[in-house]
Amino acid sequence: MDALSALAVAGLPPLVLAVLVLSVWQTARGLRTHRWVRPVWWFFPSFVLAAVGFFTWIIGAFSGGLDVGESCALRGIRYDDAYRAEHWREPSRWFPLHNRCNADHDLVPAFVNPTLVAVAVLLLGCVAGALAAAVIGGKKHP
């Protein structure tokens, strides 16, 4: 690994964390001070939502671990090979996330899929808010 790649790997997580903290702070501050009337402000809540969605998706995607049978056994749930063979595509889908031990038990936490839908809807709301702020702000300042 060359020096530039090592620097990118080492520096990227703190940079993303710093942008996330800044975005949370700017979002909270902007709500109190009405900065949401500026289209650029909408980047901050969008970044926070994207981070929440990413981490929620990671939780759901890796909820079964590397060995699903072992994960089911650790939770005291019967692992059904026939069910998994019949529904072999289900764990590899991007959405909705499912990783079932059998027909009755899913290893993906129940909050994951609704949270992903809520994040997607709120991101669309941020785009709509930015567009509205641009249109309304453009009419106020010729």
C-alpha positions as YAML, in Angstrom:
chain: A
units: angstrom
residues:
- id: 1
  name: MET
  ca: [0.00, 0.00, 0.00]
- id: 2
  name: ASP
  ca: [1.51, 3.32, -0.98]
- id: 3
  name: ALA
  ca: [1.63, 6.32, 1.32]
- id: 4
  name: LEU
  ca: [-1.30, 8.13, -0.29]
- id: 5
  name: SER
  ca: [-3.60, 5.11, 0.13]
- id: 6
  name: ALA
  ca: [-2.52, 4.66, 3.73]
- id: 7
  name: LEU
  ca: [-3.16, 8.34, 4.40]
- id: 8
  name: ALA
  ca: [-6.63, 8.09, 2.83]
- id: 9
  name: VAL
  ca: [-7.52, 4.98, 4.83]
- id: 10
  name: ALA
  ca: [-6.31, 6.56, 8.07]
- id: 11
  name: GLY
  ca: [-7.71, 10.03, 7.46]
- id: 12
  name: LEU
  ca: [-11.09, 9.30, 5.94]
- id: 13
  name: PRO
  ca: [-12.97, 8.02, 9.03]
- id: 14
  name: PRO
  ca: [-12.04, 11.02, 11.22]
- id: 15
  name: LEU
  ca: [-12.94, 13.36, 8.36]
- id: 16
  name: VAL
  ca: [-16.36, 11.75, 7.89]
- id: 17
  name: LEU
  ca: [-16.93, 11.83, 11.65]
- id: 18
  name: ALA
  ca: [-15.98, 15.51, 11.76]
- id: 19
  name: VAL
  ca: [-18.39, 16.32, 8.91]
- id: 20
  name: LEU
  ca: [-21.11, 14.32, 10.70]
- id: 21
  name: VAL
  ca: [-20.60, 16.21, 13.97]
- id: 22
  name: LEU
  ca: [-20.55, 19.53, 12.09]
- id: 23
  name: SER
  ca: [-23.73, 18.54, 10.25]
- id: 24
  name: VAL
  ca: [-25.57, 17.63, 13.45]
- id: 25
  name: TRP
  ca: [-24.50, 20.92, 15.00]
- id: 26
  name: GLN
  ca: [-25.44, 22.97, 11.91]
- id: 27
  name: THR
  ca: [-28.78, 21.19, 11.64]
- id: 28
  name: ALA
  ca: [-29.69, 21.92, 15.26]
- id: 29
  name: ARG
  ca: [-28.43, 25.49, 15.02]
- id: 30
  name: GLY
  ca: [-30.18, 26.08, 11.70]
- id: 31
  name: LEU
  ca: [-33.52, 24.90, 13.04]
- id: 32
  name: ARG
  ca: [-33.34, 27.41, 15.89]
- id: 33
  name: THR
  ca: [-32.10, 30.33, 13.77]
- id: 34
  name: HIS
  ca: [-34.25, 29.72, 10.67]
- id: 35
  name: ARG
  ca: [-31.29, 28.99, 8.41]
- id: 36
  name: TRP
  ca: [-33.45, 26.43, 6.65]
- id: 37
  name: VAL
  ca: [-34.60, 29.25, 4.37]
- id: 38
  name: ARG
  ca: [-31.21, 28.95, 2.64]
- id: 39
  name: PRO
  ca: [-30.92, 26.06, 0.17]
- id: 40
  name: VAL
  ca: [-27.33, 25.25, 1.18]
- id: 41
  name: TRP
  ca: [-28.41, 24.53, 4.78]
- id: 42
  name: TRP
  ca: [-30.32, 21.48, 3.59]
- id: 43
  name: PHE
  ca: [-27.02, 19.68, 2.94]
- id: 44
  name: PHE
  ca: [-26.48, 19.29, 6.70]
- id: 45
  name: PRO
  ca: [-29.67, 17.39, 7.59]
- id: 46
  name: SER
  ca: [-29.24, 15.38, 4.36]
- id: 47
  name: PHE
  ca: [-25.77, 14.30, 5.45]
- id: 48
  name: VAL
  ca: [-27.03, 13.35, 8.92]
- id: 49
  name: LEU
  ca: [-29.87, 11.32, 7.38]
- id: 50
  name: ALA
  ca: [-27.52, 9.62, 4.93]
- id: 51
  name: ALA
  ca: [-25.22, 8.64, 7.81]
- id: 52
  name: VAL
  ca: [-28.15, 7.29, 9.84]
- id: 53
  name: GLY
  ca: [-29.34, 5.33, 6.81]
- id: 54
  name: PHE
  ca: [-25.86, 3.96, 6.10]
- id: 55
  name: PHE
  ca: [-25.28, 2.77, 9.66]
- id: 56
  name: THR
  ca: [-28.78, 1.32, 9.89]
- id: 57
  name: TRP
  ca: [-28.24, -0.57, 6.63]
- id: 58
  name: ILE
  ca: [-24.88, -1.89, 7.90]
- id: 59
  name: ILE
  ca: [-26.58, -3.15, 11.08]
- id: 60
  name: GLY
  ca: [-29.21, -4.95, 9.03]
- id: 61
  name: ALA
  ca: [-26.88, -6.29, 6.33]
- id: 62
  name: PHE
  ca: [-24.46, -7.86, 8.80]
- id: 63
  name: SER
  ca: [-26.98, -8.94, 11.44]
- id: 64
  name: GLY
  ca: [-26.62, -12.62, 10.58]
- id: 65
  name: GLY
  ca: [-22.87, -12.68, 10.97]
- id: 66
  name: LEU
  ca: [-20.68, -14.91, 8.83]
- id: 67
  name: ASP
  ca: [-22.41, -18.15, 9.81]
- id: 68
  name: VAL
  ca: [-26.19, -17.76, 9.87]
- id: 69
  name: GLY
  ca: [-26.73, -21.23, 11.28]
- id: 70
  name: GLU
  ca: [-24.47, -20.45, 14.21]
- id: 71
  name: SER
  ca: [-26.15, -17.06, 14.76]
- id: 72
  name: CYS
  ca: [-29.54, -18.77, 14.87]
- id: 73
  name: ALA
  ca: [-28.27, -21.39, 17.31]
- id: 74
  name: LEU
  ca: [-26.82, -18.70, 19.59]
- id: 75
  name: ARG
  ca: [-30.26, -17.08, 19.74]
- id: 76
  name: GLY
  ca: [-31.96, -20.42, 20.41]
- id: 77
  name: ILE
  ca: [-33.79, -20.44, 17.05]
- id: 78
  name: ARG
  ca: [-34.11, -23.50, 14.83]
- id: 79
  name: TYR
  ca: [-32.18, -23.11, 11.55]
- id: 80
  name: ASP
  ca: [-34.17, -24.44, 8.57]
- id: 81
  name: ASP
  ca: [-31.94, -25.50, 5.65]
- id: 82
  name: ALA
  ca: [-34.92, -26.23, 3.40]
- id: 83
  name: TYR
  ca: [-36.37, -22.76, 3.94]
- id: 84
  name: ARG
  ca: [-32.99, -21.11, 3.30]
- id: 85
  name: ALA
  ca: [-32.49, -23.14, 0.12]
- id: 86
  name: GLU
  ca: [-35.93, -22.17, -1.17]
- id: 87
  name: HIS
  ca: [-35.40, -18.47, -0.38]
- id: 88
  name: TRP
  ca: [-31.70, -18.22, -1.25]
- id: 89
  name: ARG
  ca: [-31.94, -14.76, -2.81]
- id: 90
  name: GLU
  ca: [-33.50, -13.11, 0.21]
- id: 91
  name: PRO
  ca: [-30.32, -12.45, 2.27]
- id: 92
  name: SER
  ca: [-28.48, -10.87, -0.68]
- id: 93
  name: ARG
  ca: [-31.12, -8.26, -1.55]
- id: 94
  name: TRP
  ca: [-30.35, -4.61, -0.86]
- id: 95
  name: PHE
  ca: [-33.87, -3.85, 0.34]
- id: 96
  name: PRO
  ca: [-35.86, -4.98, 2.22]
- id: 97
  name: LEU
  ca: [-33.23, -6.60, 4.39]
- id: 98
  name: HIS
  ca: [-33.99, -10.10, 5.61]
- id: 99
  name: ASN
  ca: [-31.80, -12.87, 6.94]
- id: 100
  name: ARG
  ca: [-34.14, -15.54, 8.22]
- id: 101
  name: CYS
  ca: [-33.36, -18.61, 10.28]
- id: 102
  name: ASN
  ca: [-36.71, -20.08, 9.29]
- id: 103
  name: ALA
  ca: [-40.10, -18.84, 8.14]
- id: 104
  name: ASP
  ca: [-40.88, -17.36, 11.56]
- id: 105
  name: HIS
  ca: [-37.66, -15.67, 12.72]
- id: 106
  name: ASP
  ca: [-35.59, -12.96, 11.03]
- id: 107
  name: LEU
  ca: [-32.11, -12.04, 12.28]
- id: 108
  name: VAL
  ca: [-32.45, -8.49, 10.92]
- id: 109
  name: PRO
  ca: [-33.74, -6.25, 13.73]
- id: 110
  name: ALA
  ca: [-37.31, -5.04, 13.26]
- id: 111
  name: PHE
  ca: [-36.33, -1.35, 13.23]
- id: 112
  name: VAL
  ca: [-34.00, -1.59, 10.23]
- id: 113
  name: ASN
  ca: [-36.40, -1.62, 7.26]
- id: 114
  name: PRO
  ca: [-38.82, 1.02, 8.61]
- id: 115
  name: THR
  ca: [-35.86, 3.26, 9.47]
- id: 116
  name: LEU
  ca: [-34.50, 2.93, 5.93]
- id: 117
  name: VAL
  ca: [-37.89, 3.89, 4.49]
- id: 118
  name: ALA
  ca: [-38.17, 6.86, 6.87]
- id: 119
  name: VAL
  ca: [-34.66, 8.03, 5.97]
- id: 120
  name: ALA
  ca: [-35.46, 7.81, 2.24]
- id: 121
  name: VAL
  ca: [-38.67, 9.81, 2.70]
- id: 122
  name: LEU
  ca: [-36.92, 12.42, 4.84]
- id: 123
  name: LEU
  ca: [-34.12, 12.72, 2.28]
- id: 124
  name: LEU
  ca: [-36.73, 13.45, -0.37]
- id: 125
  name: GLY
  ca: [-38.15, 16.01, 2.03]
- id: 126
  name: CYS
  ca: [-34.71, 17.62, 2.27]
- id: 127
  name: VAL
  ca: [-34.50, 17.85, -1.51]
- id: 128
  name: ALA
  ca: [-37.98, 19.39, -1.59]
- id: 129
  name: GLY
  ca: [-36.99, 21.80, 1.18]
- id: 130
  name: ALA
  ca: [-33.86, 22.86, -0.68]
- id: 131
  name: LEU
  ca: [-35.84, 23.38, -3.88]
- id: 132
  name: ALA
  ca: [-38.52, 25.36, -2.05]
- id: 133
  name: ALA
  ca: [-35.90, 27.49, -0.31]
- id: 134
  name: ALA
  ca: [-34.22, 28.17, -3.65]
- id: 135
  name: VAL
  ca: [-37.47, 29.12, -5.36]
- id: 136
  name: ILE
  ca: [-38.84, 31.22, -2.49]
- id: 137
  name: GLY
  ca: [-35.43, 32.76, -1.75]
- id: 138
  name: GLY
  ca: [-34.98, 33.59, -5.43]
- id: 139
  name: LYS
  ca: [-38.30, 35.46, -5.46]
- id: 140
  name: LYS
  ca: [-37.36, 37.51, -2.39]
- id: 141
  name: HIS
  ca: [-34.00, 38.63, -3.80]
- id: 142
  name: PRO
  ca: [-34.19, 39.61, -7.50]
...
